[in-house]
Amino acid sequence: MSQGIGVVGIYVHNQDEALDFYVGKVGFKVHTDARNGDYRWLTVQHPDQPTFQLGLFRPQPPTVDPETARGLDEMVAKGAMPPLVLVVDDCRASYEQFSMRGVEFTQQPVERFGSVDASFRDPSGNGWKLIEARSVR
């Protein structure tokens, strides 16, 4: 039996804006963009990880009530959600590449814990860490 995680979702306040950010600036590709009434199932994936999807979801009915949706939007905007991690070969080069595409960083690359990392947030407030992959010796 084969098992594993296929989709991890984050909340975004505007799916079109999130799609532009993740595809146009971060370099992901659209996997699924399907609608059912007001509900939109939108996932993207990193080109080097074709079996894993990042869901860009609106907090809305039927998954949560309107009051909870407003609260979730506020929490995400404040950066209250745990950061996501994107492992890269060269953090400084990725920082430069992402910056040229318009990604605004909250932390420039810094060396620590035996690696290099940098931080940015998406338009909804979700935090990301770029972490340089450590070479195995």
Helices and strands as residue ranges (DSSP letters): E 7-11, H 15-19, I 20-25, E 29-36, E 39-45, E 53-57, H 66-77, E 84-88, H 91-100, E 105-112, E 115-121, E 127-132
